[in-house]
Amino acid sequence: MIDDTRAKRNVAVLVAAQAFLGSQITMIFVIGGLAGQQLSPIVCLATLPISMIVFGSMTTAPWLSPLMQRHGRRTGFLIGASGGLIGAAICAYALTISNFWVFLVGSYLTGIYMSSQGFFRFAAADTASDAFRPKAISYVMAGGLISAVIGPQLVSVLTAGPDATVMRFFPVYLAAMTLNVLGMALFFLLDIPKPPVPSVDAPKGRSRMELLTTPRIAVAVICGMVSYALMNLVMTSTPLAVVGCGFAVADASNVVTSHVLAMFAPSFFTGHLIARFGVEKIMGLGIAILAAAGAVALSGVDLPHFFVALVLLGLGWNFGFIGATTMLAGAHAPHERGRMQGLNDLLVFGGVTFASLASGGLMNCSGGDAVTGWAAVNMAMIPFLMLAGASLIWLVMRPKTTAA
């Protein structure tokens, strides 16, 4: 299956899918908490719709990854886009009847798409050589650069006007439905062979516990969880914090746009940096930048503070998460792919689910105002950054003969 010519074609398709279908996630993350705040009977549950999206992704990964192992990436990606389409339709309907619980159902189904999108990065590596693999992963992640522009700016355009009811978000979900329909056609251009059916005497690979106790896999999973969960923790609360501090929804969209640009723009060179300096150093840099994002957020709540903090948050996520993905992709055998990648995304999105749910609680229920809540959100990053940093230092300090 290793063929860099084929891999480059697949990367081009996946970049386009990341750009256009991925726009729906940035759109929904901008408005999900705001819509939840208006629909929810309990203000502390404002970000529960975002949590349900991530929970849907977490519970989808364990069955979607083995399904792609058996039936191919295209089948899994089409299932994901179908989930996104149906989920957006149900959310749109929930807005018309002002029903928070129906809104949560649609959000959960949107998570099926989010899970499938998470496998784009692994699909890019399927047919790539060892030399091209980190670049392939980075290029696919760079597709999010376009989604960073399309998604939040669509929100600004579609929610403009005097309407302050929850129905101002209805056109956003119609746009998400359209993106899923148009994006499905891209997956028919993929050229990733289905994995061969294993013979009776084929190696079974390591068990899940054996995989998780492999040092490089354990550290990759920990750093991937921390990078993604902390990014989600802060980003989920950002629209609530920006609007709560007296700024407009359009300002919140612009802050999220800058954040998502910072998430994906470095992907054009992250793979090159990993190849040159080593994956451990780039992951460590990512963790340090995430800490800097928290420090800036805690220093003030003027609009420039939000912009700088969220740009640093995106940059730190990029280095930390792409680094963790690259480390993981090189630490397991091809026949272990379905088991390990599904387990990884179960754990990563489990952490993200917890973070997105905690985000709303910290933001709305840890103090009397948006400033206090925003501070609580950013203070919560500290112990998890310490965990990721310590695990990475432990891996680097291990004797070379046992570093596998």
Salt bridges, closest charged atoms under 4 A:
ASP126 OD2 - ARG73 NE 2.71
ASP126 OD1 - ARG337 NH1 3.12
ASP130 OD1 - ARG133 NH2 2.98
ASP191 OD2 - ARG6 NE 3.23
GLU280 OE2 - ARG216 NH1 2.84
GLU336 OE1 - ARG206 NH2 2.94
ASP345 OD1 - ARG121 NH2 3.08
